[in-house]
């Protein structure tokens, strides 16, 4: 079932895309407003803290602008935008000699991943302290795990959409989400145990 807010978002995106293709250049600014923070956060999920994140985001939006007329709407705009973002990040990592299997379809996730902590998406938690703990736990995950958590939990993408955005099989998406949640559980277990103590 489609997340209600996401359904409205897709309708808005489709309207803006149609207007842009119809010659309304300002409609593109609407798409940028919707996705600028999301794309930036996804870049940070993949690359960790990166001084070039703003430049990379700008490159992503330039590519979106140039390619939007050819967007076939076989997927949602968000899935397509995240796929373009992944490709730009992949090129940057390749240029740095750091691709290290980040985008491969295998499940050998534990080795060789940078352990940088990227700032996570701001979420409103009822308990601010709990929110900080959860954000820190997510930030400490590998880029593979941060990416699938971001796309699944924050963006509410389906497994099929995540597979398309990351260019990996659906089975790998399931495995990565399972492993990411297990890693989160491990990170949060000591904190939760402390809270249970009288």
N, CA, C and O atoms as a DFTB+ gen file, in Angstrom:
792 C
 N C O
     1  1       0.840      -1.203       0.000
     2  2       0.000       0.000       0.000
     3  2       0.877       1.257       0.000
     4  3       1.889       1.316       0.698
     5  1       0.487       2.237      -0.774
     6  2       1.244       3.481      -0.923
     7  2       1.104       4.335       0.334
     8  3      -0.004       4.518       0.839
     9  1       2.206       4.853       0.836
    10  2       2.191       5.781       1.972
    11  2       1.416       7.026       1.547
    12  3       1.713       7.592       0.494
    13  1       0.411       7.480       2.350
    14  2      -0.461       8.588       1.892
    15  2       0.304       9.841       1.479
    16  3       0.010      10.438       0.443
    17  1       1.289      10.242       2.292
    18  2       2.062      11.435       1.950
    19  2       2.846      11.211       0.656
    20  3       3.021      12.129      -0.146
    21  1       3.308       9.993       0.471
    22  2       4.085       9.671      -0.713
    23  2       3.222       9.724      -1.969
    24  3       3.683      10.156      -3.026
    25  1       1.979       9.287      -1.855
    26  2       1.066       9.337      -3.001
    27  2       0.862      10.790      -3.444
    28  3       0.889      11.086      -4.638
    29  1       0.659      11.684      -2.487
    30  2       0.510      13.113      -2.806
    31  2       1.794      13.660      -3.429
    32  3       1.755      14.447      -4.374
    33  1       2.931      13.228      -2.880
    34  2       4.222      13.670      -3.402
    35  2       4.388      13.253      -4.863
    36  3       4.828      14.049      -5.692
    37  1       4.037      12.012      -5.173
    38  2       4.164      11.519      -6.549
    39  2       3.266      12.313      -7.495
    40  3       3.660      12.634      -8.616
    41  1       2.054      12.626      -7.033
    42  2       1.143      13.438      -7.860
    43  2       1.730      14.820      -8.123
    44  3       1.670      15.321      -9.246
    45  1       2.295      15.435      -7.086
    46  2       2.917      16.752      -7.235
    47  2       4.108      16.679      -8.195
    48  3       4.256      17.527      -9.074
    49  1       4.956      15.657      -8.021
    50  2       6.118      15.482      -8.900
    51  2       5.669      15.354     -10.356
    52  3       6.223      16.006     -11.240
    53  1       4.666      14.512     -10.600
    54  2       4.185      14.304     -11.972
    55  2       3.653      15.597     -12.582
    56  3       3.855      15.870     -13.765
    57  1       2.969      16.388     -11.755
    58  2       2.464      17.670     -12.232
    59  2       3.616      18.614     -12.607
    60  3       3.585      19.263     -13.653
    61  1       4.624      18.677     -11.739
    62  2       5.777      19.553     -12.000
    63  2       6.552      19.084     -13.232
    64  3       7.003      19.900     -14.036
    65  1       6.703      17.773     -13.372
    66  2       7.417      17.232     -14.540
    67  2       6.669      17.588     -15.827
    68  3       7.277      18.020     -16.806
    69  1       5.351      17.404     -15.819
    70  2       4.545      17.727     -17.011
    71  2       4.660      19.202     -17.358
    72  3       4.793      19.565     -18.527
    73  1       4.609      20.053     -16.335
    74  2       4.742      21.497     -16.580
    75  2       6.115      21.826     -17.156
    76  3       6.223      22.622     -18.089
    77  1       7.166      21.214     -16.604
    78  2       8.530      21.471     -17.074
    79  2       8.678      21.043     -18.532
    80  3       9.209      21.787     -19.357
    81  1       8.200      19.832     -18.841
    82  2       8.287      19.324     -20.214
    83  2       7.457      20.193     -21.155
    84  3       7.779      20.330     -22.335
    85  1       6.384      20.777     -20.619
    86  2       5.538      21.665     -21.417
    87  2       6.109      23.063     -21.588
    88  3       5.484      23.908     -22.229
    89  1       7.292      23.325     -21.022
    90  2       7.954      24.606     -21.231
    91  2       8.015      25.521     -20.025
    92  3       8.573      26.615     -20.118
    93  1       7.455      25.106     -18.887
    94  2       7.479      25.925     -17.673
    95  2       8.763      25.637     -16.897
    96  3       8.801      24.732     -16.064
    97  1       9.809      26.407     -17.174
    98  2      11.118      26.185     -16.545
    99  2      11.060      26.327     -15.031
   100  3      11.856      25.704     -14.328
   101  1      10.132      27.133     -14.513
   102  2      10.033      27.332     -13.060
   103  2       9.562      26.079     -12.336
   104  3       9.794      25.937     -11.135
   105  1       8.907      25.173     -13.042
   106  2       8.450      23.932     -12.427
   107  2       9.640      23.106     -11.925
   108  3       9.525      22.353     -10.958
   109  1      10.788      23.263     -12.602
   110  2      11.981      22.527     -12.161
   111  2      12.400      22.978     -10.767
   112  3      12.865      22.169      -9.964
   113  1      12.238      24.266     -10.478
   114  2      12.585      24.775      -9.143
   115  2      11.746      24.079      -8.071
   116  3      12.226      23.859      -6.959
   117  1      10.499      23.732      -8.395
   118  2       9.656      22.999      -7.460
   119  2      10.215      21.623      -7.164
   120  3      10.195      21.177      -6.017
   121  1      10.719      20.937      -8.200
   122  2      11.336      19.628      -7.991
   123  2      12.600      19.741      -7.147
   124  3      12.859      18.905      -6.281
   125  1      13.381      20.782      -7.409
   126  2      14.603      21.000      -6.627
   127  2      14.240      21.238      -5.164
   128  3      14.884      20.691      -4.269
   129  1      13.208      22.054      -4.915
   130  2      12.783      22.320      -3.530
   131  2      12.406      21.040      -2.803
   132  3      12.731      20.871      -1.628
   133  1      11.713      20.131      -3.505
   134  2      11.289      18.875      -2.889
   135  2      12.484      17.968      -2.603
   136  3      12.525      17.294      -1.574
   137  1      13.456      17.955      -3.518
   138  2      14.512      16.940      -3.442
   139  2      15.888      17.421      -3.007
   140  3      16.778      16.593      -2.814
   141  1      16.098      18.715      -2.845
   142  2      17.469      19.164      -2.551
   143  2      18.002      18.562      -1.253
   144  3      19.136      18.085      -1.222
   145  1      17.210      18.575      -0.183
   146  2      17.681      18.005       1.084
   147  2      17.759      16.486       1.007
   148  3      18.675      15.876       1.557
   149  1      16.798      15.883       0.323
   150  2      16.780      14.417       0.198
   151  2      18.007      13.918      -0.563
   152  3      18.660      12.966      -0.137
   153  1      18.315      14.553      -1.674
   154  2      19.481      14.155      -2.467
   155  2      20.756      14.368      -1.652
   156  3      21.646      13.518      -1.650
   157  1      20.839      15.488      -0.970
   158  2      22.020      15.771      -0.146
   159  2      22.184      14.701       0.931
   160  3      23.291      14.208       1.145
   161  1      21.099      14.338       1.610
   162  2      21.173      13.310       2.647
   163  2      21.559      11.955       2.070
   164  3      22.311      11.206       2.695
   165  1      21.052      11.634       0.888
   166  2      21.394      10.361       0.264
   167  2      22.878      10.327      -0.104
   168  3      23.526       9.289       0.036
   169  1      23.415      11.443      -0.569
   170  2      24.852      11.544      -0.861
   171  2      25.651      11.285       0.409
   172  3      26.646      10.560       0.384
   173  1      25.216      11.876       1.519
   174  2      25.919      11.674       2.789
   175  2      25.812      10.227       3.261
   176  3      26.741       9.703       3.874
   177  1      24.676       9.578       2.976
   178  2      24.541       8.155       3.314
   179  2      25.584       7.325       2.581
   180  3      26.168       6.404       3.150
   181  1      25.811       7.653       1.325
   182  2      26.737       6.879       0.495
   183  2      28.189       7.234       0.804
   184  3      29.024       6.345       0.973
   185  1      28.489       8.518       0.879
   186  2      29.881       8.957       0.971
   187  2      30.341       9.286       2.384
   188  3      31.538       9.446       2.622
   189  1      29.401       9.388       3.326
   190  2      29.782       9.883       4.641
   191  2      30.031      11.381       4.539
   192  3      29.736      11.988       3.509
   193  1      30.576      11.992       5.607
   194  2      30.851      13.430       5.532
   195  2      31.792      13.701       4.360
   196  3      32.862      13.100       4.265
   197  1      31.402      14.579       3.498
   198  2      32.179      14.826       2.290
   199  2      32.118      16.308       1.956
   200  3      31.040      16.884       1.817
   201  1      33.290      16.913       1.829
   202  2      33.348      18.347       1.540
   203  2      32.748      18.664       0.177
   204  3      32.347      19.800      -0.074
   205  1      32.682      17.672      -0.703
   206  2      32.162      17.889      -2.046
   207  2      30.677      17.579      -2.176
   208  3      30.142      17.606      -3.285
   209  1      29.998      17.286      -1.068
   210  2      28.594      16.864      -1.133
   211  2      27.719      17.893      -1.846
   212  3      26.844      17.527      -2.630
   213  1      27.951      19.176      -1.576
   214  2      27.152      20.227      -2.236
   215  2      27.406      20.238      -3.742
   216  3      26.473      20.373      -4.534
   217  1      28.682      20.096      -4.134
   218  2      29.027      20.055      -5.561
   219  2      28.398      18.840      -6.230
   220  3      27.904      18.926      -7.355
   221  1      28.418      17.709      -5.532
   222  2      27.844      16.485      -6.081
   223  2      26.338      16.659      -6.258
   224  3      25.782      16.263      -7.282
   225  1      25.678      17.251      -5.263
   226  2      24.231      17.498      -5.363
   227  2      23.929      18.405      -6.551
   228  3      22.963      18.179      -7.279
   229  1      24.749      19.424      -6.744
   230  2      24.554      20.328      -7.876
   231  2      24.706      19.571      -9.205
   232  3      23.941      19.782     -10.146
   233  1      25.705      18.692      -9.258
   234  2      25.908      17.887     -10.459
   235  2      24.690      16.986     -10.726
   236  3      24.279      16.809     -11.873
   237  1      24.126      16.426      -9.661
   238  2      22.938      15.580      -9.789
   239  2      21.793      16.383     -10.407
   240  3      21.139      15.918     -11.341
   241  1      21.552      17.592      -9.885
   242  2      20.432      18.389     -10.395
   243  2      20.666      18.885     -11.820
   244  3      19.711      19.050     -12.579
   245  1      21.904      19.120     -12.185
   246  2      22.206      19.470     -13.578
   247  2      21.856      18.291     -14.485
   248  3      21.274      18.472     -15.554
   249  1      22.218      17.077     -14.046
   250  2      21.888      15.885     -14.836
   251  2      20.380      15.684     -14.920
   252  3      19.855      15.333     -15.977
   253  1      19.682      15.906     -13.805
   254  2      18.227      15.772     -13.815
   255  2      17.626      16.771     -14.806
   256  3      16.747      16.419     -15.592
   257  1      18.103      18.013     -14.763
   258  2      17.594      19.056     -15.652
   259  2      17.775      18.654     -17.120
   260  3      16.861      18.794     -17.932
   261  1      18.968      18.153     -17.440
   262  2      19.272      17.790     -18.828
   263  2      18.498      16.552     -19.287
   264  3      18.178      16.419     -20.469
   265  1      18.198      15.646     -18.349
   266  2      17.606      14.354     -18.718
   267  2      16.105      14.273     -18.501
   268  3      15.479      13.298     -18.917
   269  1      15.511      15.273     -17.860
   270  2      14.103      15.157     -17.455
   271  2      13.163      14.958     -18.637
   272  3      12.154      14.263     -18.512
   273  1      13.475      15.551     -19.770
   274  2      12.633      15.372     -20.954
   275  2      12.583      13.929     -21.424
   276  3      11.615      13.512     -22.060
   277  1      13.638      13.156     -21.109
   278  2      13.706      11.755     -21.527
   279  2      13.202      10.806     -20.426
   280  3      13.172       9.592     -20.627
   281  1      12.811      11.349     -19.273
   282  2      12.326      10.508     -18.166
   283  2      11.035       9.824     -18.603
   284  3      10.045      10.487     -18.913
   285  1      11.054       8.476     -18.623
   286  2       9.929       7.714     -19.174
   287  2       8.846       7.392     -18.154
   288  3       7.816       6.823     -18.514
   289  1       9.057       7.743     -16.898
   290  2       8.076       7.497     -15.818
   291  2       7.790       6.018     -15.618
   292  3       6.693       5.645     -15.203
   293  1       8.778       5.171     -15.913
   294  2       8.638       3.743     -15.631
   295  2       8.809       3.490     -14.133
   296  3       8.389       2.456     -13.615
   297  1       9.425       4.439     -13.456
   298  2       9.550       4.410     -11.997
   299  2       9.096       5.778     -11.499
   300  3       8.780       6.664     -12.293
   301  1       9.067       5.940     -10.193
   302  2       8.735       7.268      -9.669
   303  2       9.916       8.202      -9.913
   304  3      11.046       7.755     -10.113
   305  1       9.638       9.499      -9.895
   306  2      10.711      10.471     -10.070
   307  2      11.767      10.297      -8.974
   308  3      12.964      10.391      -9.245
   309  1      11.322      10.043      -7.734
   310  2      12.256       9.873      -6.616
   311  2      13.222       8.728      -6.857
   312  3      14.428       8.871      -6.652
   313  1      12.691       7.586      -7.293
   314  2      13.542       6.431      -7.578
   315  2      14.569       6.784      -8.646
   316  3      15.746       6.444      -8.530
   317  1      14.103       7.474      -9.695
   318  2      14.987       7.885     -10.785
   319  2      16.047       8.869     -10.291
   320  3      17.218       8.756     -10.651
   321  1      15.635       9.834      -9.466
   322  2      16.582      10.824      -8.938
   323  2      17.639      10.163      -8.049
   324  3      18.815      10.524      -8.104
   325  1      17.216       9.190      -7.229
   326  2      18.182       8.490      -6.378
   327  2      19.120       7.627      -7.212
   328  3      20.289       7.462      -6.861
   329  1      18.618       7.076      -8.312
   330  2      19.468       6.301      -9.203
   331  2      20.538       7.191      -9.846
   332  3      21.704       6.805      -9.930
   333  1      20.138       8.374     -10.294
   334  2      21.115       9.332     -10.843
   335  2      22.128       9.743      -9.776
   336  3      23.322       9.861     -10.054
   337  1      21.644       9.960      -8.556
   338  2      22.529      10.341      -7.444
   339  2      23.548       9.234      -7.194
   340  3      24.739       9.496      -7.032
   341  1      23.062       7.996      -7.165
   342  2      23.959       6.853      -6.975
   343  2      25.027       6.827      -8.049
   344  3      26.198       6.587      -7.752
   345  1      24.641       7.071      -9.306
   346  2      25.608       7.036     -10.404
   347  2      26.663       8.125     -10.271
   348  3      27.842       7.883     -10.530
   349  1      26.251       9.313      -9.872
   350  2      27.219      10.408      -9.687
   351  2      28.176      10.059      -8.544
   352  3      29.386      10.248      -8.669
   353  1      27.637       9.551      -7.431
   354  2      28.493       9.153      -6.300
   355  2      29.437       8.031      -6.704
   356  3      30.599       8.011      -6.298
   357  1      28.940       7.113      -7.494
   358  2      29.757       5.981      -7.952
   359  2      30.950       6.484      -8.762
   360  3      32.076       6.024      -8.577
   361  1      30.688       7.441      -9.669
   362  2      31.791       8.014     -10.463
   363  2      32.810       8.695      -9.560
   364  3      34.016       8.546      -9.756
   365  1      32.324       9.451      -8.561
   366  2      33.247      10.123      -7.643
   367  2      34.103       9.115      -6.887
   368  3      35.312       9.301      -6.754
   369  1      33.478       8.044      -6.390
   370  2      34.222       7.015      -5.667
   371  2      35.225       6.322      -6.585
   372  3      36.355       6.041      -6.186
   373  1      34.798       6.051      -7.817
   374  2      35.699       5.405      -8.774
   375  2      36.893       6.304      -9.061
   376  3      38.028       5.831      -9.129
   377  1      36.641       7.605      -9.229
   378  2      37.729       8.557      -9.477
   379  2      38.719       8.584      -8.315
   380  3      39.913       8.817      -8.503
   381  1      38.197       8.340      -7.106
   382  2      39.057       8.337      -5.912
   383  2      39.646       6.958      -5.640
   384  3      40.431       6.787      -4.707
   385  1      39.264       5.964      -6.461
   386  2      39.740       4.600      -6.242
   387  2      39.113       3.960      -5.015
   388  3      39.740       3.129      -4.359
   389  1      37.870       4.342      -4.697
   390  2      37.243       3.895      -3.442
   391  2      35.915       3.176      -3.633
   392  3      35.152       3.073      -2.672
   393  1      35.607       2.683      -4.799
   394  2      34.267       2.104      -4.979
   395  2      34.045       0.924      -4.044
   396  3      32.966       0.801      -3.464
   397  1      35.024       0.066      -3.886
   398  2      35.055      -0.974      -2.854
   399  2      33.774      -1.773      -2.698
   400  3      33.372      -2.090      -1.578
   401  1      33.127      -2.103      -3.810
   402  2      31.954      -2.975      -3.722
   403  2      30.713      -2.330      -3.150
   404  3      29.727      -3.020      -2.894
   405  1      30.734      -1.031      -2.945
   406  2      29.597      -0.360      -2.326
   407  2      28.319      -0.578      -3.120
   408  3      27.238      -0.680      -2.542
   409  1      28.435      -0.650      -4.432
   410  2      27.244      -0.752      -5.267
   411  2      27.062      -2.133      -5.873
   412  3      26.175      -2.326      -6.704
   413  1      27.878      -3.091      -5.478
   414  2      27.748      -4.422      -6.064
   415  2      26.537      -5.133      -5.493
   416  3      26.019      -4.750      -4.444
   417  1      26.090      -6.167      -6.183
   418  2      24.903      -6.899      -5.758
   419  2      25.193      -8.000      -4.770
   420  3      24.261      -8.670      -4.326
   421  1      26.457      -8.223      -4.401
   422  2      26.719      -9.311      -3.464
   423  2      26.428      -8.879      -2.041
   424  3      26.216      -7.701      -1.755
   425  1      26.424      -9.865      -1.156
   426  2      26.082      -9.564       0.234
   427  2      27.303      -9.479       1.134
   428  3      27.163      -9.474       2.357
   429  1      28.486      -9.413       0.563
   430  2      29.683      -9.279       1.389
   431  2      29.790      -7.867       1.895
   432  3      30.614      -7.088       1.415
   433  1      28.956      -7.527       2.871
   434  2      28.806      -6.132       3.277
   435  2      29.737      -5.699       4.388
   436  3      29.942      -4.503       4.592
   437  1      30.302      -6.649       5.107
   438  2      30.980      -6.240       6.328
   439  2      32.393      -5.725       6.104
   440  3      32.896      -4.948       6.914
   441  1      33.040      -6.139       5.028
   442  2      34.436      -5.760       4.883
   443  2      34.646      -4.519       4.055
   444  3      33.908      -4.271       3.101
   445  1      35.654      -3.731       4.412
   446  2      36.115      -2.645       3.593
   447  2      35.217      -1.427       3.506
   448  3      35.474      -0.537       2.696
   449  1      34.193      -1.362       4.300
   450  2      33.311      -0.205       4.231
   451  2      33.846       0.922       5.101
   452  3      34.270       0.678       6.230
   453  1      33.835       2.146       4.598
   454  2      34.230       3.262       5.442
   455  2      33.267       3.387       6.609
   456  3      32.067       3.175       6.435
   457  1      33.752       3.721       7.778
   458  2      32.904       3.817       8.951
   459  2      32.604       5.274       9.314
   460  3      32.309       5.592      10.466
   461  1      32.684       6.152       8.307
   462  2      32.362       7.551       8.561
   463  2      30.930       7.666       9.035
   464  3      30.065       6.898       8.614
   465  1      30.681       8.620       9.907
   466  2      29.307       8.842      10.371
   467  2      28.743      10.055       9.661
   468  3      29.171      11.183       9.908
   469  1      27.778       9.825       8.775
   470  2      27.136      10.931       8.063
   471  2      25.989      11.462       8.895
   472  3      25.306      10.687       9.565
   473  1      25.759      12.774       8.867
   474  2      24.597      13.287       9.586
   475  2      23.325      12.694       8.996
   476  3      23.140      12.712       7.780
   477  1      22.458      12.175       9.840
   478  2      21.236      11.548       9.333
   479  2      20.153      12.594       9.141
   480  3      20.287      13.749       9.544
   481  1      19.062      12.142       8.502
   482  2      17.923      13.016       8.248
   483  2      17.327      13.443       9.584
   484  3      17.238      12.638      10.512
   485  1      16.918      14.702       9.686
   486  2      16.275      15.178      10.912
   487  2      14.888      14.577      11.031
   488  3      14.078      14.694      10.111
   489  1      14.611      13.943      12.141
   490  2      13.306      13.355      12.391
   491  2      12.820      13.880      13.725
   492  3      13.609      14.135      14.634
   493  1      11.513      14.038      13.830
   494  2      10.954      14.479      15.101
   495  2      10.583      13.248      15.917
   496  3       9.700      12.481      15.532
   497  1      11.252      13.065      17.032
   498  2      10.930      11.981      17.945
   499  2      10.224      12.584      19.147
   500  3      10.496      13.719      19.537
   501  1       9.312      11.810      19.731
   502  2       8.623      12.310      20.922
   503  2       9.620      12.551      22.038
   504  3       9.520      13.535      22.770
   505  1      10.578      11.654      22.165
   506  2      11.598      11.793      23.184
   507  2      12.881      12.234      22.484
   508  3      13.474      11.467      21.726
   509  1      13.302      13.456      22.735
   510  2      14.460      14.012      22.029
   511  2      15.719      13.194      22.272
   512  3      16.517      13.000      21.355
   513  1      15.903      12.715      23.489
   514  2      17.085      11.916      23.815
   515  2      17.084      10.607      23.031
   516  3      18.123      10.186      22.523
   517  1      15.924       9.963      22.931
   518  2      15.803       8.729      22.157
   519  2      16.124       9.015      20.698
   520  3      16.806       8.229      20.040
   521  1      15.631      10.139      20.196
   522  2      15.918      10.532      18.816
   523  2      17.407      10.659      18.564
   524  3      17.903      10.207      17.532
   525  1      18.127      11.272      19.500
   526  2      19.576      11.445      19.347
   527  2      20.281      10.092      19.320
   528  3      21.205       9.875      18.536
   529  1      19.832       9.190      20.185
   530  2      20.447       7.865      20.260
   531  2      20.228       7.102      18.959
   532  3      21.150       6.479      18.434
   533  1      19.002       7.156      18.445
   534  2      18.697       6.441      17.201
   535  2      19.462       7.055      16.032
   536  3      20.003       6.327      15.200
   537  1      19.513       8.382      15.960
   538  2      20.263       9.034      14.881
   539  2      21.738       8.641      14.932
   540  3      22.344       8.353      13.901
   541  1      22.309       8.631      16.127
   542  2      23.725       8.263      16.267
   543  2      23.951       6.816      15.834
   544  3      24.960       6.499      15.205
   545  1      22.998       5.939      16.177
   546  2      23.122       4.528      15.781
   547  2      23.056       4.389      14.264
   548  3      23.845       3.645      13.681
   549  1      22.128       5.092      13.615
   550  2      22.021       5.048      12.151
   551  2      23.280       5.639      11.518
   552  3      23.808       5.092      10.550
   553  1      23.760       6.756      12.066
   554  2      24.945       7.410      11.517
   555  2      26.172       6.509      11.577
   556  3      27.075       6.632      10.749
   557  1      26.210       5.599      12.554
   558  2      27.357       4.709      12.716
   559  2      27.325       3.488      11.812
   560  3      28.279       2.710      11.793
   561  1      26.245       3.309      11.063
   562  2      26.151       2.168      10.148
   563  2      27.045       2.377       8.925
   564  3      27.486       3.493       8.648
   565  1      27.300       1.303       8.210
   566  2      28.075       1.408       6.969
   567  2      27.251       2.152       5.913
   568  3      26.031       2.247       6.049
   569  1      27.888       2.677       4.870
   570  2      27.135       3.355       3.805
   571  2      26.058       2.470       3.186
   572  3      24.970       2.951       2.867
   573  1      26.349       1.191       3.014
   574  2      25.352       0.263       2.470
   575  2      24.089       0.273       3.314
   576  3      22.976       0.372       2.797
   577  1      24.281       0.169       4.619
   578  2      23.144       0.086       5.531
   579  2      22.437       1.429       5.685
   580  3      21.208       1.478       5.736
   581  1      23.202       2.519       5.759
   582  2      22.567       3.839       5.841
   583  2      21.695       4.086       4.623
   584  3      20.602       4.640       4.739
   585  1      22.178       3.672       3.445
   586  2      21.433       3.916       2.199
   587  2      20.093       3.204       2.195
   588  3      19.072       3.801       1.853
   589  1      20.090       1.920       2.576
   590  2      18.814       1.187       2.531
   591  2      17.868       1.650       3.632
   592  3      16.654       1.679       3.432
   593  1      18.414       2.013       4.796
   594  2      17.557       2.539       5.872
   595  2      16.938       3.862       5.431
   596  3      15.746       4.088       5.638
   597  1      17.739       4.737       4.824
   598  2      17.240       6.024       4.351
   599  2      16.114       5.831       3.343
   600  3      15.046       6.428       3.482
   601  1      16.348       4.998       2.328
   602  2      15.359       4.819       1.268
   603  2      14.117       4.085       1.762
   604  3      13.007       4.363       1.307
   605  1      14.297       3.155       2.684
   606  2      13.169       2.373       3.185
   607  2      12.388       3.113       4.272
   608  3      11.178       3.303       4.148
   609  1      13.066       3.522       5.317
   610  2      12.382       4.087       6.497
   611  2      12.039       5.568       6.356
   612  3      10.994       6.013       6.831
   613  1      12.917       6.330       5.704
   614  2      12.667       7.766       5.584
   615  2      11.861       8.095       4.329
   616  3      10.935       8.905       4.365
   617  1      12.225       7.458       3.228
   618  2      11.590       7.777       1.948
   619  2      10.434       6.848       1.600
   620  3       9.707       7.103       0.640
   621  1      10.257       5.788       2.357
   622  2       9.145       4.837       2.172
   623  2       9.128       4.213       0.780
   624  3       8.056       3.945       0.237
   625  1      10.308       3.978       0.196
   626  2      10.372       3.307      -1.086
   627  2      10.130       1.817      -0.881
   628  3      10.511       1.255       0.146
   629  1       9.500       1.184      -1.855
   630  2       9.294      -0.267      -1.820
   631  2      10.629      -0.962      -2.098
   632  3      11.583      -0.329      -2.550
   633  1      10.687      -2.266      -1.827
   634  2      11.900      -3.028      -2.130
   635  2      12.244      -2.913      -3.618
   636  3      13.410      -2.783      -3.988
   637  1      11.215      -2.964      -4.459
   638  2      11.428      -2.866      -5.909
   639  2      12.043      -1.513      -6.268
   640  3      12.957      -1.440      -7.090
   641  1      11.535      -0.437      -5.647
   642  2      12.067       0.904      -5.933
   643  2      13.498       1.053      -5.412
   644  3      14.342       1.665      -6.065
   645  1      13.762       0.492      -4.237
   646  2      15.124       0.557      -3.685
   647  2      16.076      -0.208      -4.598
   648  3      17.185       0.252      -4.872
   649  1      15.639      -1.380      -5.068
   650  2      16.458      -2.171      -5.986
   651  2      16.781      -1.370      -7.245
   652  3      17.909      -1.408      -7.737
   653  1      15.779      -0.637      -7.771
   654  2      16.003       0.184      -8.966
   655  2      16.939       1.348      -8.664
   656  3      17.824       1.656      -9.462
   657  1      16.750       1.994      -7.521
   658  2      17.580       3.151      -7.170
   659  2      19.040       2.759      -6.953
   660  3      19.947       3.506      -7.319
   661  1      19.265       1.583      -6.355
   662  2      20.631       1.156      -6.046
   663  2      21.204       0.204      -7.091
   664  3      22.375      -0.168      -7.027
   665  1      20.362      -0.190      -8.063
   666  2      20.778      -1.106      -9.122
   667  2      21.295      -2.424      -8.551
   668  3      22.376      -2.896      -8.902
   669  1      20.489      -3.001      -7.662
   670  2      20.812      -4.296      -7.057
   671  2      19.545      -5.154      -7.078
   672  3      18.443      -4.619      -7.199
   673  1      19.687      -6.473      -6.962
   674  2      18.509      -7.340      -6.948
   675  2      17.645      -7.111      -5.697
   676  3      18.141      -6.667      -4.661
   677  1      16.345      -7.422      -5.811
   678  2      15.428      -7.259      -4.677
   679  2      15.878      -8.119      -3.495
   680  3      15.769      -7.698      -2.343
   681  1      16.379      -9.316      -3.776
   682  2      16.867     -10.180      -2.694
   683  2      17.987      -9.518      -1.906
   684  3      18.076      -9.677      -0.689
   685  1      18.841      -8.777      -2.600
   686  2      19.933      -8.061      -1.928
   687  2      19.380      -6.925      -1.084
   688  3      19.894      -6.654       0.002
   689  1      18.335      -6.254      -1.570
   690  2      17.686      -5.193      -0.783
   691  2      17.160      -5.788       0.522
   692  3      17.392      -5.241       1.600
   693  1      16.447      -6.915       0.415
   694  2      15.906      -7.570       1.625
   695  2      17.026      -7.910       2.604
   696  3      16.924      -7.663       3.805
   697  1      18.092      -8.480       2.059
   698  2      19.224      -8.877       2.894
   699  2      19.861      -7.663       3.579
   700  3      20.180      -7.703       4.768
   701  1      20.039      -6.585       2.810
   702  2      20.684      -5.393       3.384
   703  2      19.809      -4.736       4.445
   704  3      20.315      -4.262       5.462
   705  1      18.495      -4.705       4.209
   706  2      17.605      -4.128       5.217
   707  2      17.629      -4.991       6.472
   708  3      17.696      -4.471       7.586
   709  1      17.575      -6.306       6.295
   710  2      17.645      -7.217       7.447
   711  2      18.941      -6.992       8.222
   712  3      18.926      -6.856       9.445
   713  1      20.069      -6.954       7.496
   714  2      21.371      -6.763       8.148
   715  2      21.489      -5.387       8.791
   716  3      22.089      -5.243       9.856
   717  1      20.910      -4.367       8.136
   718  2      20.948      -3.012       8.706
   719  2      20.166      -2.958      10.006
   720  3      20.625      -2.370      10.986
   721  1      18.982      -3.571      10.022
   722  2      18.170      -3.578      11.242
   723  2      18.842      -4.394      12.343
   724  3      18.763      -4.035      13.518
   725  1      19.500      -5.489      11.970
   726  2      20.237      -6.283      12.960
   727  2      21.391      -5.467      13.544
   728  3      21.645      -5.510      14.747
   729  1      22.096      -4.712      12.664
   730  2      23.201      -3.868      13.137
   731  2      22.684      -2.767      14.050
   732  3      23.310      -2.447      15.060
   733  1      21.534      -2.183      13.693
   734  2      20.927      -1.158      14.555
   735  2      20.555      -1.743      15.904
   736  3      20.799      -1.129      16.943
   737  1      19.963      -2.931      15.888
   738  2      19.566      -3.599      17.120
   739  2      20.775      -3.825      18.024
   740  3      20.707      -3.606      19.234
   741  1      21.883      -4.267      17.427
   742  2      23.119      -4.489      18.189
   743  2      23.625      -3.195      18.794
   744  3      24.049      -3.161      19.949
   745  1      23.577      -2.119      17.999
   746  2      24.055      -0.824      18.500
   747  2      23.170      -0.276      19.610
   748  3      23.655       0.372      20.538
   749  1      21.867      -0.538      19.511
   750  2      20.926       0.036      20.473
   751  2      20.726      -0.837      21.707
   752  3      20.216      -0.357      22.720
   753  1      21.116      -2.109      21.643
   754  2      20.882      -3.039      22.759
   755  2      21.455      -2.541      24.094
   756  3      20.746      -2.573      25.100
   757  1      22.726      -2.076      24.134
   758  2      23.261      -1.593      25.418
   759  2      22.469      -0.398      25.972
   760  3      22.264      -0.287      27.180
   761  1      22.037       0.478      25.087
   762  2      21.276       1.659      25.504
   763  2      19.923       1.244      26.057
   764  3      19.491       1.737      27.099
   765  1      19.251       0.327      25.348
   766  2      17.942      -0.140      25.793
   767  2      18.068      -0.899      27.114
   768  3      17.189      -0.798      27.970
   769  1      19.151      -1.657      27.286
   770  2      19.372      -2.391      28.540
   771  2      19.546      -1.419      29.703
   772  3      19.043      -1.668      30.798
   773  1      20.257      -0.311      29.472
   774  2      20.437       0.711      30.520
   775  2      19.107       1.317      30.931
   776  3      18.856       1.543      32.114
   777  1      18.241       1.581      29.930
   778  2      16.946       2.203      30.221
   779  2      16.048       1.289      31.049
   780  3      15.220       1.771      31.822
   781  1      16.210      -0.057      30.892
   782  2      15.381      -1.003      31.625
   783  2      15.793      -1.121      33.075
   784  3      14.997      -1.537      33.917
   785  1      17.051      -0.754      33.381
   786  2      17.530      -0.877      34.763
   787  2      16.825       0.146      35.645
   788  3      16.598       1.284      35.234
   789  1      16.472      -0.284      36.902
   790  2      15.774       0.646      37.811
   791  2      16.668       1.776      38.265
   792  3      16.235       2.638      39.029
